[in-house]
Amino acid sequence: MVSPEQWGACNPLSWTMLEDAGVKLIRNNKKRLLVEDEMKELIKGCDVAICGAEPMTSEVMDQAPELRFIARCAVGLDSIDLNAARDRNIGVSYVPGANADTVAELTLTHILMLIRGVQKGDSLMRQGKWLRVLGRSLEELTVGIIGMGRIGRRTAKLLSAFGAKIIANDINPDESINSYIPVEWVSKRRLLKEADIVCLHVPKTPATIDLIDKDELNLMKNDAFLVNTARGGLINEKALLNALNKNQIAGAGLDVFEIEPYVGGPLSKLENIIMTCHMGANTKVSRARMEIQAAECLIAYLDGDHIPRIVPDSEYDLQIAMKNR
């Protein structure tokens, strides 16, 4: 089963690899994300599966008693019940790092649109008004990055090329980064107080849910911006809505939300926020890379070879912790 609706659209090699490996393919022909009941039907009779953001629940797995391996065509694992897979002796792989560059690029896009008032300028033009918006330049700003993993580091590298000052916070600071990116490591409190732009690049764990809440927003400058392209739930959306309504901060850029799809929610009524639909990884090169790497994992399993990018035990433990939260 191949459930991602865009599979092969960016690079047909992902299809060719599976066909050459002798895999009989059952694909999603609905051209959209499947819901759980549709996954239950599609997966019947399958021995292996490639999935994206579709729900891979215990109930879905139960429809395919012979299922033995799932290759996740993405970095996040929220949509797969890992421990249900383990209970059924189903192996799982994923593609960490495959989308780091593209998520960093979208982060930079949000930042540039916010500080230059692009959305406001666009709106004025559509109203027939020729009014120049006075913005700010990255060379005069301090950007605070919370989470300096793969995506955080790439974001810092892009921002440093614009001359921005980078301050960062991480639970395990890797000071070797300073050999190629000028970064000042600071506490989260200091970062929130000093940064003109705060970017989040951390996973969703019990420790990071509501990482930015009322108290954290109170620490930020009233002309600062908040950007989240990581995971929904890191920002308390009610607290953010209140802060934006009161102009407590200048604006926000969100690609992820507590509940997705986010359609017609109160944040969408505000003018000082930029919203995109969890599209950080959605570029041609990123999609192709994730698909090819997922196919490599599946073929390695079928050939009895070492499986690259197998999901580590820590991710299984994390899902248990999230359920028990």
C-alpha positions as CSV (number, residue, x, y, z in Angstrom):
1,M,0.0,0.0,0.0
2,V,1.2,3.5,-0.9
3,S,-1.2,6.0,0.8
4,P,0.5,9.4,0.1
5,E,-1.6,11.0,-2.6
6,Q,1.3,12.8,-4.2
7,W,3.6,9.8,-4.4
8,G,5.8,9.9,-7.5
9,A,4.5,13.3,-8.7
10,C,7.8,15.1,-8.0
11,N,10.1,12.3,-9.1
12,P,8.9,9.0,-10.7
13,L,12.0,7.2,-9.3
14,S,10.1,6.5,-6.1
15,W,7.6,4.4,-8.2
16,T,10.3,2.8,-10.3
17,M,12.3,1.7,-7.2
18,L,9.2,-0.2,-5.8
19,E,8.3,-1.7,-9.2
20,D,11.8,-2.9,-9.8
21,A,11.8,-4.5,-6.4
22,G,8.8,-6.6,-7.5
23,V,6.3,-4.9,-5.1
24,K,2.6,-5.1,-6.1
25,L,1.3,-1.6,-5.5
26,I,-2.0,-0.6,-4.1
27,R,-2.2,3.2,-4.3
28,N,-4.4,6.0,-3.1
29,N,-6.3,7.3,-6.1
30,K,-8.5,9.8,-4.3
31,K,-5.9,12.6,-4.7
32,R,-6.3,13.7,-1.1
33,L,-5.4,12.7,2.4
34,L,-7.2,9.6,3.4
35,V,-9.3,9.3,6.7
36,E,-9.1,6.3,9.0
37,D,-12.0,4.4,7.4
38,E,-10.5,4.8,4.0
39,M,-7.1,3.6,5.3
40,K,-8.8,0.5,6.7
41,E,-10.1,-0.4,3.2
42,L,-6.9,0.4,1.3
43,I,-4.6,-1.6,3.6
44,K,-6.4,-4.9,3.4
45,G,-4.2,-7.7,2.1
46,C,-1.0,-5.7,2.4
47,D,2.3,-7.1,3.8
48,V,4.1,-3.7,3.8
49,A,3.0,-0.1,3.6
50,I,4.2,3.4,2.9
51,C,2.3,6.1,4.6
52,G,2.4,9.9,5.0
53,A,0.1,11.9,7.3
54,E,-2.7,9.4,7.0
55,P,-3.8,7.8,10.3
56,M,-2.0,4.5,10.9
57,T,-3.9,3.4,14.0
58,S,-4.2,0.1,15.7
59,E,-7.6,-0.3,14.0
60,V,-6.1,0.3,10.6
61,M,-3.3,-2.2,11.3
62,D,-5.8,-4.8,12.3
63,Q,-7.2,-4.8,8.8
64,A,-3.9,-6.2,7.5
65,P,-2.9,-9.2,9.7
66,E,0.1,-9.9,7.5
67,L,1.4,-6.4,7.7
68,R,5.1,-6.5,8.8
69,F,6.7,-3.1,7.9
70,I,5.6,0.5,7.6
71,A,7.8,3.1,5.9
72,R,6.8,6.6,7.0
73,C,7.3,9.2,4.3
74,A,7.9,12.0,6.7
75,V,9.8,13.1,9.8
76,G,7.0,13.3,12.3
77,L,5.5,10.2,13.7
78,D,2.3,11.6,15.2
79,S,0.0,9.7,12.8
80,I,1.4,6.3,13.5
81,D,0.6,4.4,16.7
82,L,4.1,3.1,17.2
83,N,3.4,0.9,20.2
84,A,0.5,-0.7,18.4
85,A,2.9,-1.5,15.6
86,R,5.4,-3.0,18.0
87,D,2.7,-5.1,19.7
88,R,1.9,-6.6,16.2
89,N,5.6,-7.1,15.3
90,I,5.5,-4.4,12.7
91,G,8.7,-2.5,12.0
92,V,8.6,1.2,11.3
93,S,11.1,3.6,9.5
94,Y,11.0,7.3,8.9
95,V,13.1,10.0,7.1
96,P,14.6,12.3,9.7
97,G,16.4,15.4,8.2
98,A,14.9,14.9,4.7
99,N,12.9,18.1,4.9
100,A,15.2,20.3,7.1
101,D,16.2,22.7,4.4
102,T,12.7,23.3,3.2
103,V,11.2,23.9,6.6
104,A,14.0,26.3,7.3
105,E,13.2,28.1,4.1
106,L,9.5,28.5,5.1
107,T,10.6,29.8,8.5
108,L,12.7,32.4,6.7
109,T,9.7,33.2,4.4
110,H,7.4,33.8,7.4
111,I,10.1,36.0,9.0
112,L,10.7,38.2,6.0
113,M,7.0,38.6,5.3
114,L,6.4,39.7,8.9
115,I,9.2,42.1,9.3
116,R,8.6,43.8,5.9
117,G,4.8,43.9,6.2
118,V,4.3,42.0,3.0
119,Q,0.8,40.8,3.8
120,K,-0.2,44.4,4.7
121,G,1.3,45.8,1.5
122,D,-0.4,43.2,-0.6
123,S,-3.8,43.9,1.1
124,L,-3.4,47.7,0.5
125,M,-2.6,47.1,-3.2
126,R,-5.7,45.0,-3.6
127,Q,-7.7,47.8,-2.1
128,G,-6.3,50.2,-4.8
129,K,-4.1,52.0,-2.3
130,W,-0.5,52.9,-3.0
131,L,0.9,53.1,0.5
132,R,4.4,52.0,1.3
133,V,4.8,49.9,4.4
134,L,7.8,50.8,6.6
135,G,9.5,47.5,7.6
136,R,12.6,46.3,9.4
137,S,15.8,44.7,8.2
138,L,17.3,41.5,9.5
139,E,20.7,43.1,9.9
140,E,19.2,45.2,12.7
141,L,17.4,42.4,14.5
142,T,18.1,39.7,17.0
143,V,16.5,36.3,16.2
144,G,16.0,33.8,19.1
145,I,15.9,30.2,18.1
146,I,14.5,27.6,20.6
147,G,15.7,24.2,19.5
148,M,19.0,23.9,17.5
149,G,18.6,20.5,15.9
150,R,18.7,20.0,12.1
151,I,16.1,22.6,11.2
152,G,17.1,25.1,13.9
153,R,20.7,25.0,12.7
154,R,19.7,25.5,9.0
155,T,17.5,28.4,10.0
156,A,20.3,30.0,11.9
157,K,22.6,29.6,8.9
158,L,20.1,31.3,6.5
159,L,19.5,34.1,9.0
160,S,23.2,34.7,9.6
161,A,23.7,35.3,5.9
162,F,21.3,38.3,6.2
163,G,23.4,39.7,9.1
164,A,20.9,38.9,11.9
165,K,22.3,38.4,15.4
166,I,21.4,34.8,16.5
167,I,20.7,33.8,20.1
168,A,19.7,30.3,20.8
169,N,18.4,28.0,23.5
170,D,18.5,24.2,23.6
171,I,18.3,21.6,26.3
172,N,21.6,20.2,25.0
173,P,23.6,23.1,23.5
174,D,26.0,22.0,20.8
175,E,28.8,24.6,20.9
176,S,30.5,23.1,17.9
177,I,27.8,25.0,15.9
178,N,29.8,28.1,16.7
179,S,32.5,27.0,14.4
180,Y,30.4,27.8,11.4
181,I,27.5,30.0,12.7
182,P,27.9,32.8,15.2
183,V,25.5,31.9,17.9
184,E,25.1,33.1,21.5
185,W,23.7,30.5,23.8
186,V,21.2,32.0,26.4
187,S,18.5,31.0,28.7
188,K,14.9,30.7,27.4
189,R,13.9,33.6,29.6
190,R,16.6,35.9,28.2
191,L,15.9,34.8,24.7
192,L,12.2,35.7,25.0
193,K,13.1,39.1,26.5
194,E,15.8,40.1,24.0
195,A,14.7,38.6,20.7
196,D,13.0,40.6,18.0
197,I,11.9,37.3,16.4
198,V,11.4,34.1,18.3
199,C,11.4,30.8,16.2
200,L,10.4,27.4,17.5
201,H,12.2,24.3,16.3
202,V,11.6,21.6,18.9
203,P,9.6,18.3,18.8
204,K,6.3,18.0,20.5
205,T,6.8,16.3,23.9
206,P,5.2,16.5,27.3
207,A,7.9,19.1,28.2
208,T,7.2,21.3,25.1
209,I,3.4,21.4,25.0
210,D,2.5,25.1,25.7
211,L,6.1,26.0,25.6
212,I,4.9,29.5,24.7
213,D,2.0,30.4,27.0
214,K,0.8,33.6,28.6
215,D,3.9,34.0,30.8
216,E,6.3,33.6,27.9
217,L,4.3,36.0,25.7
218,N,4.5,38.5,28.5
219,L,8.2,38.4,28.4
220,M,8.4,39.2,24.7
221,K,8.9,42.7,23.3
222,N,5.7,44.4,22.1
223,D,7.3,44.8,18.6
224,A,8.5,41.2,18.5
225,F,7.3,38.4,16.2
226,L,6.7,34.7,17.0
227,V,7.2,32.0,14.4
228,N,6.3,28.3,14.7
229,T,7.0,25.9,11.8
230,A,7.7,22.9,14.1
231,R,4.6,21.3,15.7
232,G,1.2,22.4,16.7
233,G,0.7,22.6,20.5
234,L,4.0,24.3,21.2
235,I,2.1,27.6,21.5
236,N,-1.0,28.0,23.5
237,E,-3.3,29.3,20.8
238,K,-5.7,31.0,23.2
239,A,-2.9,32.9,24.9
240,L,-1.5,33.8,21.4
241,L,-4.9,35.0,20.3
242,N,-5.2,37.3,23.3
243,A,-1.7,38.6,22.9
244,L,-2.3,39.4,19.2
245,N,-5.6,41.0,19.9
246,K,-4.1,43.3,22.4
247,N,-1.0,44.0,20.2
248,Q,1.1,42.6,23.1
249,I,3.4,41.3,20.4
250,A,3.7,42.6,16.8
251,G,2.6,39.5,15.0
252,A,3.1,35.8,14.4
253,G,3.7,33.3,11.7
254,L,2.2,29.8,12.0
255,D,2.5,26.7,9.8
256,V,1.3,24.3,12.4
257,F,-1.7,24.2,14.8
258,E,-3.0,22.4,17.8
259,I,-5.8,20.7,15.7
260,E,-5.3,20.3,12.0
261,P,-6.7,21.1,9.6
262,Y,-7.2,24.5,11.1
263,V,-10.1,26.0,9.2
264,G,-11.9,29.2,10.2
265,G,-10.5,29.4,13.7
266,P,-10.3,32.7,15.5
267,L,-6.6,33.3,14.6
268,S,-7.6,33.4,11.0
269,K,-9.6,36.6,11.6
270,L,-6.6,38.6,12.7
271,E,-4.5,40.8,10.4
272,N,-1.2,40.5,12.3
273,I,-0.7,36.8,11.7
274,I,0.5,34.8,8.6
275,M,-0.9,31.3,8.4
276,T,0.1,28.4,6.1
277,C,-1.3,24.8,6.1
278,H,1.6,22.7,7.5
279,M,3.5,23.0,4.2
280,G,7.0,23.2,5.5
281,A,8.1,20.1,3.8
282,N,6.0,20.5,0.7
283,T,8.5,21.4,-2.0
284,K,9.3,19.2,-5.0
285,V,12.9,18.4,-3.9
286,S,11.8,17.7,-0.4
287,R,8.9,15.5,-1.4
288,A,11.1,13.5,-3.8
289,R,13.8,13.1,-1.2
290,M,11.4,11.8,1.4
291,E,9.8,9.4,-1.0
292,I,13.0,7.9,-2.2
293,Q,14.3,7.5,1.3
294,A,11.1,5.8,2.4
295,A,11.3,3.5,-0.6
296,E,14.9,2.6,0.3
297,C,13.8,1.6,3.8
298,L,11.0,-0.6,2.4
299,I,13.3,-2.3,-0.1
300,A,15.9,-2.9,2.5
301,Y,13.3,-4.6,4.7
302,L,12.2,-6.8,1.7
303,D,15.7,-7.7,0.9
304,G,16.6,-8.6,4.4
305,D,19.3,-5.9,4.5
306,H,20.1,-3.3,7.2
307,I,17.2,-0.9,7.3
308,P,18.4,2.7,7.3
309,R,16.5,5.3,9.4
310,I,14.6,2.8,11.6
311,V,12.5,4.5,14.3
312,P,14.5,4.5,17.6
313,D,13.1,3.3,20.9
314,S,13.1,6.9,22.2
315,E,10.2,7.7,19.8
316,Y,8.1,4.7,21.1
317,D,8.8,5.9,24.7
318,L,7.8,9.5,23.8
319,Q,4.4,8.3,22.4
320,I,3.7,6.5,25.7
321,A,4.6,9.6,27.7
322,M,2.3,11.7,25.5
323,K,-0.6,9.3,26.1
324,N,0.0,9.3,29.8
325,R,0.3,13.1,30.0
